[in-house]
Amino acid sequence: MTEAINKILIETATELRGYARRHFMAKVVKELMNGNARQAERELGWHRTTVRKALAEWAGQFCYIDRFFERGRKPLEAQHPTLLEDICQIADTASQTDPTFHTTQLFTRLSLNFAP
């Protein structure tokens, strides 16, 4: 294959995501490289295991379900489940009534001191 064709195949694969990308990879490897995942890795830079996964899906063995929502940073509440109670406990000790006594709401003056 020529460099121009390799470049087009690589660009197309990078634009696709998930199942569509693997489907494209499987078609290319099956038709142009006789199903050789190592050749695809060598010539196109595609990872061998991804190509094998794509070929397995292409053969109809199974379909991988992409679970992107399980990746990434977890919410702060999941990391520190008692954070809200801790903040409320700190804030409640510093709460005071409205100095003008116009309302019965409590106000809290909080500041964050950052040490260098």
C-alpha positions in Angstrom: 0.0 0.0 0.0 1.2 3.5 -0.7 1.8 6.2 1.9 -1.2 8.2 0.7 -3.5 5.3 1.3 -2.0 4.6 4.7 -2.5 8.2 5.7 -6.2 8.2 4.6 -6.8 5.0 6.6 -5.1 6.3 9.7 -7.0 9.6 9.5 -10.3 7.9 9.0 -9.8 5.5 11.9 -8.9 8.4 14.3 -12.1 10.3 13.4 -14.3 7.3 14.3 -15.0 6.1 17.8 -16.1 2.9 19.5 -17.8 0.2 17.5 -17.7 2.2 14.3 -13.9 2.5 14.5 -13.4 -1.2 15.2 -15.8 -2.1 12.4 -13.7 0.1 10.0 -10.5 -1.4 11.2 -11.8 -5.0 10.8 -12.9 -4.3 7.2 -9.5 -2.8 6.3 -7.5 -5.6 7.9 -9.7 -8.3 6.5 -9.7 -7.0 2.9 -6.3 -5.4 2.5 -4.1 -7.4 5.0 -5.7 -10.9 4.9 -6.7 -10.6 8.6 -3.1 -10.0 9.8 -3.2 -7.9 13.0 0.6 -7.6 13.1 0.8 -6.2 9.7 -1.9 -3.6 10.6 0.2 -2.7 13.6 3.4 -2.4 11.6 2.0 -0.5 8.7 -0.8 1.6 10.2 0.2 1.9 13.8 -3.1 0.3 15.1 -2.8 -1.7 18.3 -2.8 -5.4 17.7 -5.3 -6.2 20.5 -7.8 -3.6 19.2 -7.5 -5.1 15.7 -8.1 -8.6 17.2 -11.1 -7.3 19.1 -12.4 -5.8 15.8 -11.9 -9.0 13.9 -13.7 -11.0 16.6 -16.6 -8.6 16.4 -16.5 -8.8 12.6 -16.7 -12.6 12.7 -19.8 -12.3 14.8 -18.4 -13.9 17.9 -19.6 -11.1 20.2 -19.9 -7.3 20.4 -18.1 -5.3 23.0 -20.1 -2.8 24.9 -18.2 0.5 25.3 -18.6 1.7 28.9 -17.0 5.1 28.7 -19.0 6.4 31.6 -17.1 4.2 34.0 -13.8 5.9 33.2 -12.6 9.3 34.3 -12.6 11.1 37.6 -15.2 10.1 40.1 -17.3 12.8 41.8 -16.0 14.3 45.0 -18.9 12.9 47.0 -17.9 9.4 46.0 -14.3 10.0 47.1 -15.3 11.7 50.4 -18.8 10.6 51.5 -18.8 12.7 54.7 -17.6 15.9 53.1 -21.0 17.7 53.2 -21.5 16.9 56.9 -17.9 18.0 57.7 -18.5 21.3 55.9 -21.8 21.9 57.7 -20.2 21.1 61.0 -17.5 23.7 60.4 -20.0 26.3 59.1 -22.5 25.8 61.9 -20.0 26.8 64.6 -19.3 30.1 62.8 -22.9 31.0 62.0 -24.5 34.2 63.3 -27.8 36.0 63.0 -28.3 39.0 60.8 -26.6 42.0 62.6 -29.6 44.2 61.8 -32.1 41.6 63.0 -34.3 42.1 59.9 -34.4 38.4 59.2 -34.1 35.2 61.2 -31.7 33.6 58.8 -28.2 32.6 59.8 -25.1 33.9 58.0 -21.7 32.4 57.9 -18.5 34.2 57.2 -16.0 31.7 55.8 -12.7 32.3 54.1 -10.1 30.0 52.7 -6.6 30.5 53.7 -4.1 29.0 51.3 -0.6 28.4 52.5 2.1 28.6 49.9 
